[in-house]
Amino acid sequence: MDFQTLNLNKPAPVQPVAGTAEQVRCLIIGSGPAGYTAAIYAGRANLAPVLYEGMQPGGQLTTTTDVENFPGYPSGVDGNQLMADLREQAARFGADLRYGAATAADLSSSPYKITIDGEKLIEAESVIIATGASAKYLGLPDEQKYAGSGVSACATCDGFFYRKKTVAVVGGGDTACEEALYLSHLASKVYLIVRKPFLRASVIMRERVMNAPNIEVLFEHVTKGLFGEGVVQGATLVKKPGTAEEEEVKIAIDGFFLGIGHQPNTGIFKEHLDLDENGYIITLPDSPATKIPGVFAAGDVADPVYKQAITAAGSGCKAAIEAERYLSCK
């Protein structure tokens, strides 16, 4: 079941006259577990939510295969199917699900003004930002070639599939060290590929990595490419690139993990909302509310710590409940 099929029986949204803004009570920007869950709760609360799905309908889970840690699927579920199920549930409760991406935002006063695809203007009484975060990649063609077939940007999500196998993690900071340590409890061997001659991670993380018996740190190595028949079976590295000692080496691996961080999709909101040093939206303590009344953040866009589908869904629920409370008091 694909996203187009899910929406066949839903009438197309009425487009406003050119030059005018469409008025909505609750606008949800972005899909994924946070956006779709927010739409489910907002729909059940009769908020008539309008959701724009962004450039990647369904979010990061549509780039993975089996998801085994989302409650309710005891045998696991394909990432695309999970998102299709959530989308269908949101549509069932009346959420107006639309294709399009937010390209500009004016949160200076209510109603809040959001521009879609550079041309359509929405004026919303409340806004739930669920634009997520994008994993940083090296930019190698092989990363796309083996996406879902050995390449991953989430050890917590996919590490289970590499029990007693050999994997590699790229990166030298805390994120990479955390990924490597997590995988070291599952995989038989973990390579940590570090382009510098040292780890940038905190002292305690460095010590843990260096003391892990099944982690081998490959300092001064960069990844040139991946190889394998249908799935990742190895990586080609360059040792000490740009020096007289430069040489090409190959390692046999079953999985290749990116540990170079994520980039939250917050660019259009940075002039209005408080962001942390990495660009994640800062919300009020124990709340999805931002510093602007009626504007909420849910999912990975405001979560630099957990970054899981289930925590994103939970925050989407919170954001919708808070939006309903806010609107009921207006």
HELIX and SHEET records of a PDB file:
HELIX    1   1 PHE A    3  LEU A    6  1                                   4    
HELIX    2   2 GLY A   32  ARG A   44  1                                  13    
HELIX    3   3 GLY A   59  THR A   63  5                                   5    
HELIX    4   4 GLY A   79  ARG A   92  1                                  14    
HELIX    5   5 PRO A  141  LYS A  145  1                                   5    
HELIX    6   6 ALA A  155  ASP A  158  1                                   4    
HELIX    7   7 GLY A  159  TYR A  162  5                                   4    
HELIX    8   8 ASP A  174  SER A  184  1                                  11    
HELIX    9   9 VAL A  203  ASN A  211  1                                   9    
HELIX   10  10 GLY A  267  PHE A  269  5                                   3    
HELIX   11  11 GLY A  299  ALA A  302  5                                   4    
HELIX   12  12 ALA A  309  SER A  328  1                                  20    
SHEET    1   A 6 ASP A  96  ARG A  98  0                                        
SHEET    2   A 6 VAL A  50  TYR A  52  1                                        
SHEET    3   A 6 GLU A  22  ILE A  29  1                                        
SHEET    4   A 6 LYS A 120  ILE A 129  1                                        
SHEET    5   A 6 TYR A 112  ILE A 116 -1                                        
SHEET    6   A 6 ALA A 102  ASP A 106 -1                                        
SHEET    1   B 5 ASP A  96  ARG A  98  0                                        
SHEET    2   B 5 VAL A  50  TYR A  52  1                                        
SHEET    3   B 5 GLU A  22  ILE A  29  1                                        
SHEET    4   B 5 LYS A 120  ILE A 129  1                                        
SHEET    5   B 5 VAL A 295  ALA A 297  1                                        
SHEET    1   C 2 ASP A  66  VAL A  67  0                                        
SHEET    2   C 2 VAL A  77  ASP A  78 -1                                        
SHEET    1   D 2 ALA A 133  ALA A 135  0                                        
SHEET    2   D 2 HIS A 262  PRO A 264 -1                                        
SHEET    1   E 5 VAL A 151  SER A 152  0                                        
SHEET    2   E 5 GLY A 255  LEU A 258  1                                        
SHEET    3   E 5 THR A 166  VAL A 170  1                                        
SHEET    4   E 5 LYS A 189  VAL A 194  1                                        
SHEET    5   E 5 ILE A 215  PHE A 219  1                                        
SHEET    1   F 3 HIS A 221  PHE A 227  0                                        
SHEET    2   F 3 GLY A 234  LYS A 239 -1                                        
SHEET    3   F 3 GLU A 247  ALA A 252 -1                                        
END                                                                             
